[in-house]
Amino acid sequence: MNEPFVAPHRRTVSVTSSERGLFEFTNGAVRVQSSRDGDQGVRAVDLLLASLAMCVAGTVRAYAEHHGVDGLARVTVDVTRSEER
């Protein structure tokens, strides 16, 4: 029997640039300010690194829960970016 179609969950993030190099983005729940050089809020690359770390930490936690690992109180993931100048 065919299951009814369920629309995929959608998430919208809006970004506004009001000044050169300054950005604000929101997902409807939170607002974050960002700048290219990081002097006013977080840099876009920091958000990218945080997203990667959150994905890895979430995967580790989901794996542990699925396989019945008890006592996993905390998962910490450090992501480092090297930049040549």
C-alpha positions, -999 to 999 in steps of 0.1 A, spaced: 0 0 0 13 35 -8 19 58 20 5 93 18 28 120 5 43 141 33 58 174 23 95 178 34 102 201 63 113 235 51 136 259 68 141 295 56 170 316 66 169 353 56 201 374 52 202 412 51 232 433 43 226 469 53 262 481 53 292 471 34 305 439 50 278 437 77 251 411 77 222 400 98 205 367 94 175 351 110 157 318 110 127 333 126 137 322 161 171 339 165 190 368 149 227 368 144 250 396 133 279 388 111 307 406 94 333 397 69 363 405 91 347 394 124 349 427 142 311 430 145 296 396 152 307 363 140 323 357 106 305 336 80 333 310 81 327 306 118 291 298 112 301 272 86 326 256 110 299 256 138 275 239 114 300 212 106 308 206 142 270 204 151 264 179 124 293 157 136 282 159 172 246 152 163 257 121 143 278 108 172 249 113 196 224 96 173 247 67 167 253 62 204 216 64 212 207 40 184 233 15 196 223 18 233 254 35 245 247 46 281 264 75 299 272 97 270 268 130 288 285 153 264 299 153 229 324 181 220 337 186 185 364 211 177 368 223 141 399 243 132 404 262 100 439 271 88 443 302 66 472 310 45 481 346 43 
